[in-house]
Every structure is written in C-alpha cells, then in structure tokens.
C-alpha cells in the first residue's frame, strides 16, 4: 500500500467508524497534537515556528476551538515528524489493569 492509499484508508476509517463526524476529528486532533507536542518536549511557540503558524492558532487547534485544513494538518505533522494520520487517529482506551 502506498502513502496515498494509507492516508486515504486512515481518513476513511476515521469517518466510517468514528461515529459522529467532523467534531470528533477536531477533538482527536486537539488531543493528539497536544500529546505529541508534549512527548517531544516542544512548546506551542516551537511548534508554531516549525509549522509556520501563529502561536494563537496552534493554541486554538489544541483547544478544538477551530477546524483546520488538510494543508495545516500536513504542516503540523511535518513539524512533529509524524504521519498526518497520527494527528486525527482516535485512541482507544486501554483496559485498566
């Protein structure tokens, strides 16, 4: 499977099996962006600089206050050195134990 097919299948999975559409993807992006940024010990300022965005806009995305374009999704993924699908993939809860 090439990268385009992989990204398409990631999006199709998110829409088909995610349940409630765009709002859920916006929330998933907010959670994943914050988690990945923290994992890399990056500030919002550093991420914004690497992605060519304003700090205010990055903060709005992390609060799920705005919807963003696929272009911005790609810039954020590049800045974090992850596949864009990682930013919108919903995490399943792991059983406690």
ZIMOHU-V811010 format. One record per residue. N is the residue number from 1. PHI is phi in radians with two decimals (NA if undefined). OMEGA is omega in whole degrees, -180 to 180 (999 if undefined). Layout:
[[N & PHI & OMEGA] [N & PHI & OMEGA]]
This chain:
[[1 & NA & 179] [2 & -1.47 & -174] [3 & -1.09 & 180] [4 & -1.09 & 178] [5 & -1.12 & 179] [6 & -1.10 & 180] [7 & -1.15 & 179] [8 & -1.11 & -179] [9 & -1.15 & 176] [10 & -1.08 & 180] [11 & -1.17 & 179] [12 & -1.05 & 178] [13 & -1.07 & -179] [14 & -1.06 & -178] [15 & -1.37 & -177] [16 & -1.23 & -171] [17 & -1.88 & -178] [18 & -1.41 & 175] [19 & 1.71 & -164] [20 & -1.91 & 169] [21 & 1.44 & -169] [22 & -1.07 & -179] [23 & -1.06 & 178] [24 & -1.12 & 178] [25 & -1.15 & 178] [26 & -1.11 & 178] [27 & -1.17 & 178] [28 & -1.08 & 178] [29 & -1.05 & -179] [30 & -1.05 & -178] [31 & -1.13 & -177] [32 & -1.18 & 179] [33 & -1.07 & 180] [34 & -1.11 & -179] [35 & -1.09 & -179] [36 & -1.17 & 179] [37 & -1.12 & 179] [38 & -1.13 & 180] [39 & -1.05 & 179] [40 & -1.65 & 179] [41 & 0.93 & 179] [42 & -1.83 & 172] [43 & -1.47 & 174] [44 & -1.05 & 179] [45 & -1.10 & 179] [46 & -1.14 & 179] [47 & -1.10 & 180] [48 & -1.03 & 180] [49 & -1.10 & -179] [50 & -1.13 & -178] [51 & -1.60 & -178] [52 & 1.24 & -179] [53 & -2.13 & 175] [54 & -1.44 & 177] [55 & -1.07 & -180] [56 & -1.04 & -179] [57 & -1.19 & 177] [58 & -1.04 & 178] [59 & -1.07 & 179] [60 & -1.13 & 178] [61 & -1.15 & -179] [62 & -1.17 & 176] [63 & -1.62 & -177] [64 & 1.04 & -180] [65 & -1.49 & -180] [66 & -2.35 & 169] [67 & -1.66 & -178] [68 & -2.13 & -179] [69 & -1.45 & 176] [70 & -1.17 & 177] [71 & -1.11 & 179] [72 & -1.18 & 176] [73 & -0.97 & 179] [74 & -1.13 & 179] [75 & -1.15 & 177] [76 & -1.15 & 179] [77 & -1.08 & 178] [78 & -1.08 & -180] [79 & -1.10 & -180] [80 & -1.61 & -179] [81 & 1.02 & 177] [82 & -2.32 & 173] [83 & -1.22 & -180] [84 & -0.96 & 179] [85 & -1.07 & 179] [86 & -1.11 & -179] [87 & -1.41 & -179] [88 & -2.04 & 180] [89 & -1.23 & 176] [90 & -1.35 & 178] [91 & -1.51 & 175] [92 & -1.56 & 180] [93 & -1.27 & 177] [94 & -1.52 & 178] [95 & -1.11 & 178] [96 & -1.25 & 176] [97 & 2.56 & 999]]
